[in-house]
């Protein structure tokens, strides 16, 4: 009996001693930074900050956002791909860096499957086709007519050459049979600033970053680009409803780490990110931004990335899209 008691006590002691080791395996040691490939004010930045605040509380460690803008998110992705696989550096991955860039930029410094570990899909959002309040054409039909009256002169901002917003514009141009002026920026924030200020006229912008300006009355929504209306904008018609059948140009966000992140850490981070995305206040914020359908397993996210790469590779080829110099 005494021997059994001693063995039980010893086992408990070993378990207690092993607790810090278990934490070290499932969570990084020290502060965590989430790299965002766009300036503050855009959709990627907004959702990353919502996630960071909640994860910091769950993990009891500092989780900070670091913006590394440029090349439609590719600069940030390239940076994270070269970091140690210790969990201290994560990337708020984006459709641009992980689905579009591989087709547009064959000389990328990273390979998606080799250099990144998918953790969790954070959300999928439509783009909103918006204009500033000074524009005369405030419906899709009127905009098409205006572009045909002034070919190559109506300006459309985007978050950068080769961005999801740029490709949504190219899809629109092909489907509508119009010519328009593409004006690339280094992210959604500066693009929206110039749109509202009147330096550019229209843009396809992520619902995440466009929504605050629409709600404030500074931008006018003409359409949304998913085939179903987002809960956050039930009164904005889809492109599909306005004569562009099957028009589907979304933006998505997800958390990834450098390649070869330990499986135990991937599991713990995925579980906690799913917990965050199930919180009522987070759901409410995400729905306001139009971000839906997040969560699930790392394997589901990995398959989603592959399917998106295939989809946009076809669009790039069919539209003969090239990255602006």
C-alpha positions as CSV (number, residue, x, y, z in Angstrom):
1,X,0.0,0.0,0.0
2,X,2.8,2.4,0.9
3,X,4.6,1.6,-2.3
4,X,1.5,2.3,-4.3
5,X,1.1,5.6,-2.5
6,X,4.7,6.5,-3.2
7,X,4.4,5.7,-6.9
8,X,1.2,7.7,-7.2
9,X,2.9,10.7,-5.5
10,X,5.9,10.3,-7.7
11,X,3.7,10.2,-10.8
12,X,2.0,13.4,-9.7
13,X,5.3,15.1,-9.1
14,X,6.5,14.1,-12.6
15,X,3.2,15.5,-14.1
16,X,3.7,18.8,-12.3
17,X,7.3,19.0,-13.4
18,X,6.2,18.3,-16.9
19,X,3.5,21.0,-17.0
20,X,5.9,23.8,-18.0
21,X,7.4,21.6,-20.7
22,X,3.9,20.8,-22.0
23,X,3.2,24.6,-22.3
24,X,6.5,25.1,-24.0
25,X,5.4,22.5,-26.6
26,X,2.0,23.9,-27.2
27,X,2.6,27.7,-26.9
28,X,5.7,29.7,-27.9
29,X,8.0,31.0,-25.3
30,X,7.9,34.8,-25.1
31,X,5.9,37.4,-27.0
32,X,4.2,36.7,-30.3
33,X,4.0,39.0,-33.2
34,X,1.4,38.8,-36.0
35,X,2.7,40.1,-39.3
36,X,0.2,42.0,-41.5
37,X,1.1,42.7,-45.1
38,X,-0.8,45.9,-45.3
39,X,-0.9,49.3,-43.6
40,X,-3.2,50.0,-40.6
41,X,-6.8,50.8,-41.7
42,X,-7.3,47.9,-44.0
43,X,-9.3,44.7,-43.6
44,X,-6.4,42.4,-42.9
45,X,-5.2,44.7,-40.1
46,X,-8.6,45.1,-38.6
47,X,-9.3,41.4,-38.3
48,X,-5.8,40.6,-37.1
49,X,-6.2,43.1,-34.2
50,X,-9.5,41.5,-33.1
51,X,-7.8,38.1,-33.0
52,X,-4.7,39.4,-31.3
53,X,-6.6,41.0,-28.4
54,X,-8.4,37.8,-27.6
55,X,-5.4,35.5,-28.1
56,X,-3.3,37.6,-25.8
57,X,-5.9,37.0,-23.0
58,X,-6.0,33.3,-23.7
59,X,-2.3,32.8,-24.0
60,X,-1.3,35.2,-21.2
61,X,1.5,36.6,-23.3
62,X,2.0,39.7,-25.5
63,X,0.5,39.4,-29.0
64,X,1.4,42.4,-31.1
65,X,0.6,43.4,-34.7
66,X,3.5,44.4,-36.9
67,X,2.6,45.9,-40.3
68,X,5.0,45.2,-43.2
69,X,3.2,46.6,-46.2
70,X,4.1,46.3,-49.9
71,X,3.7,44.1,-52.9
72,X,0.0,43.3,-52.0
73,X,1.1,41.3,-49.0
74,X,4.0,39.4,-50.6
75,X,6.7,41.3,-48.6
76,X,5.2,40.2,-45.3
77,X,4.7,36.6,-46.5
78,X,8.3,36.4,-47.7
79,X,9.5,37.7,-44.3
80,X,7.5,35.2,-42.3
81,X,8.5,32.3,-44.5
82,X,12.1,32.9,-43.4
83,X,11.5,33.1,-39.7
84,X,12.1,30.2,-37.2
85,X,9.3,27.7,-36.8
86,X,8.9,28.4,-33.1
87,X,5.5,30.1,-33.1
88,X,6.8,33.5,-32.1
89,X,6.1,34.9,-35.6
90,X,2.7,34.4,-37.3
91,X,1.3,35.8,-40.5
92,X,-2.2,37.0,-41.1
93,X,-2.2,35.3,-44.5
94,X,-4.3,36.8,-47.3
95,X,-5.7,35.8,-50.7
96,X,-3.1,38.0,-52.3
97,X,0.0,36.3,-50.9
98,X,-1.3,32.8,-50.7
99,X,-3.6,32.3,-53.7
100,X,-3.0,35.0,-56.3
101,X,0.8,35.8,-56.1
102,X,1.9,32.2,-57.0
103,X,0.3,32.7,-60.5
104,X,1.3,36.3,-61.0
105,X,4.8,36.2,-59.6
106,X,6.6,32.9,-60.6
107,X,9.8,34.1,-59.0
108,X,8.4,34.3,-55.5
109,X,10.9,33.8,-52.7
110,X,8.6,31.3,-51.0
111,X,6.6,28.2,-51.7
112,X,3.2,28.0,-50.0
113,X,3.2,24.3,-49.1
114,X,6.8,24.2,-48.1
115,X,7.3,27.4,-46.3
116,X,4.0,27.9,-44.3
117,X,2.0,25.9,-41.8
118,X,-1.7,26.7,-42.0
119,X,-3.4,27.1,-38.6
120,X,-6.9,28.4,-39.2
121,X,-9.1,30.2,-41.7
122,X,-10.2,33.4,-40.1
123,X,-12.9,34.6,-42.5
124,X,-14.1,35.1,-46.1
125,X,-15.5,38.4,-47.1
126,X,-17.0,39.8,-50.3
127,X,-15.6,42.9,-51.9
128,X,-17.8,46.0,-52.0
129,X,-17.9,48.0,-55.2
130,X,-17.9,51.5,-53.8
131,X,-17.5,55.1,-54.9
132,X,-17.2,58.5,-53.1
133,X,-20.3,60.6,-52.6
134,X,-19.4,63.0,-55.5
135,X,-19.8,60.4,-58.3
136,X,-22.9,60.6,-60.5
137,X,-23.1,56.8,-61.3
138,X,-24.2,55.0,-58.1
139,X,-25.5,51.8,-59.6
140,X,-23.6,49.1,-61.5
141,X,-25.6,49.7,-64.7
142,X,-24.9,53.4,-64.6
143,X,-21.2,52.8,-63.9
144,X,-21.0,50.5,-66.9
145,X,-22.6,53.1,-69.1
146,X,-20.2,55.8,-67.7
147,X,-17.2,53.7,-68.4
148,X,-18.4,53.1,-72.0
149,X,-18.9,56.8,-72.5
150,X,-15.4,57.6,-71.2
151,X,-13.2,54.5,-72.0
152,X,-10.0,54.3,-69.9
153,X,-10.8,57.5,-67.9
154,X,-12.9,56.3,-65.0
155,X,-10.5,55.5,-62.1
156,X,-10.5,52.5,-59.8
157,X,-8.2,52.2,-56.8
158,X,-6.9,48.9,-55.5
159,X,-4.7,47.7,-52.6
160,X,-1.9,47.0,-55.1
161,X,-1.1,45.5,-58.5
162,X,-2.1,41.9,-58.4
163,X,-4.3,42.2,-55.3
164,X,-7.7,40.7,-54.9
165,X,-9.2,44.1,-55.5
166,X,-7.3,44.5,-58.7
167,X,-8.4,41.1,-60.0
168,X,-12.1,41.9,-59.1
169,X,-11.7,44.9,-61.3
170,X,-10.2,42.9,-64.1
171,X,-13.1,40.4,-63.8
172,X,-15.6,43.3,-64.0
173,X,-13.9,44.8,-67.0
174,X,-14.0,41.5,-68.8
175,X,-17.6,40.7,-67.9
176,X,-18.9,44.2,-68.7
177,X,-16.8,44.8,-71.8
178,X,-15.4,48.1,-70.5
179,X,-12.0,49.8,-70.2
180,X,-11.1,51.6,-66.9
181,X,-8.1,53.2,-65.3
182,X,-6.5,51.0,-62.6
183,X,-4.7,53.0,-59.8
184,X,-2.8,50.7,-57.4
185,X,-1.9,51.7,-53.8
186,X,0.1,50.1,-51.1
187,X,-2.8,48.8,-49.2
188,X,-6.5,49.4,-48.6
189,X,-6.0,52.2,-46.1
190,X,-4.3,54.7,-48.5
191,X,-6.6,53.6,-51.4
192,X,-9.7,54.4,-49.3
193,X,-8.3,57.7,-48.1
194,X,-7.9,58.9,-51.7
195,X,-11.2,57.5,-52.8
196,X,-13.0,59.4,-50.1
197,X,-10.9,62.5,-50.9
198,X,-11.9,62.4,-54.5
199,X,-8.5,61.6,-56.0
200,X,-10.0,58.3,-57.4
201,X,-13.6,57.5,-58.2
202,X,-14.4,53.9,-57.6
203,X,-12.9,50.7,-56.2
204,X,-13.6,47.1,-55.3
205,X,-12.6,47.0,-51.7
206,X,-12.8,44.4,-49.0
207,X,-16.0,44.6,-47.0
208,X,-13.9,44.6,-43.9
209,X,-12.1,47.8,-44.7
210,X,-14.9,49.5,-46.6
211,X,-17.7,49.0,-44.1
212,X,-16.7,51.8,-41.6
213,X,-16.7,54.3,-44.4
214,X,-20.0,53.1,-45.8
215,X,-21.6,53.2,-42.3
216,X,-20.2,56.8,-41.9
217,X,-21.8,57.9,-45.2
218,X,-18.4,58.7,-46.8
219,X,-18.6,55.9,-49.4
220,X,-21.5,54.6,-51.4
221,X,-21.9,50.9,-52.0
222,X,-23.0,49.8,-55.5
223,X,-22.7,46.0,-55.1
224,X,-21.1,43.2,-53.2
225,X,-19.2,40.4,-54.9
226,X,-20.2,37.2,-53.3
227,X,-23.2,35.3,-54.8
228,X,-25.0,35.6,-51.5
229,X,-25.6,38.8,-49.5
230,X,-23.4,39.2,-46.4
231,X,-25.3,39.5,-43.1
232,X,-23.6,42.8,-42.4
233,X,-24.9,44.4,-45.6
234,X,-28.4,42.8,-46.3
235,X,-29.5,45.8,-48.4
236,X,-26.6,45.9,-50.8
237,X,-27.3,43.8,-53.9
238,X,-24.8,41.3,-55.3
239,X,-23.2,41.6,-58.7
240,X,-25.0,38.4,-59.6
241,X,-28.4,40.1,-58.8
242,X,-27.4,43.0,-61.1
243,X,-26.8,41.1,-64.3
244,X,-23.4,39.5,-63.7
245,X,-24.4,35.9,-63.1
246,X,-22.0,33.9,-60.9
247,X,-19.8,36.9,-60.3
248,X,-17.7,35.8,-57.2
249,X,-14.6,37.7,-56.2
250,X,-14.0,37.3,-52.4
251,X,-11.2,38.1,-50.1
252,X,-10.1,35.8,-47.3
253,X,-7.8,35.9,-44.3
254,X,-6.2,33.1,-42.3
255,X,-3.5,32.6,-39.7
256,X,-0.4,30.7,-40.7
257,X,3.1,30.1,-39.3
258,X,6.5,29.4,-40.9
259,X,6.8,25.9,-42.2
260,X,7.4,22.9,-39.9
261,X,5.7,24.4,-36.9
262,X,5.4,21.5,-34.3
263,X,2.1,19.6,-34.5
264,X,1.3,20.1,-30.9
265,X,1.6,23.9,-31.3
266,X,-0.5,23.9,-34.4
267,X,-3.3,21.9,-32.6
268,X,-3.3,24.2,-29.6
269,X,-3.3,27.4,-31.6
270,X,-6.0,26.1,-33.9
271,X,-8.2,25.2,-31.0
272,X,-7.8,28.6,-29.3
273,X,-8.4,30.5,-32.6
274,X,-11.6,28.5,-33.0
275,X,-12.6,29.5,-29.5
276,X,-12.0,33.1,-30.3
277,X,-14.0,33.0,-33.5
278,X,-16.9,31.4,-31.6
279,X,-17.1,34.3,-29.1
280,X,-20.3,36.4,-29.5
281,X,-18.6,39.7,-29.6
282,X,-16.1,38.5,-32.2
283,X,-18.9,37.1,-34.3
284,X,-20.6,40.4,-34.1
285,X,-17.5,42.4,-35.1
286,X,-16.7,40.0,-38.0
287,X,-20.3,40.1,-39.3
288,X,-20.1,43.9,-39.4
289,X,-17.0,43.6,-41.6
290,X,-18.7,40.9,-43.7
291,X,-16.2,38.2,-42.6
292,X,-17.9,34.9,-42.4
293,X,-17.2,31.1,-42.6
294,X,-14.0,31.2,-40.6
295,X,-12.8,28.4,-38.3
296,X,-12.3,24.7,-38.9
297,X,-9.2,22.5,-38.9
298,X,-5.8,23.2,-40.2
299,X,-6.4,20.5,-42.9
300,X,-9.5,22.2,-44.0
301,X,-7.7,25.5,-44.3
302,X,-4.9,23.9,-46.3
303,X,-7.3,22.4,-48.8
304,X,-9.1,25.8,-49.1
305,X,-5.8,27.5,-50.0
306,X,-5.1,24.9,-52.7
307,X,-8.6,25.4,-54.2
308,X,-8.2,29.2,-54.2
309,X,-4.8,28.9,-55.9
310,X,-6.4,26.9,-58.7
311,X,-9.3,29.3,-59.1
312,X,-7.2,32.4,-59.3
313,X,-4.7,30.8,-61.6
314,X,-7.5,30.4,-64.1
315,X,-8.6,34.0,-63.7
316,X,-5.1,35.3,-64.2
317,X,-4.6,33.3,-67.3
318,X,-8.1,34.1,-68.9
319,X,-7.8,37.8,-68.1
320,X,-4.1,38.0,-69.1
321,X,-3.5,39.9,-65.8
322,X,0.0,41.2,-65.2
323,X,1.4,42.9,-62.1
324,X,1.7,46.6,-62.6
325,X,5.3,47.8,-62.9
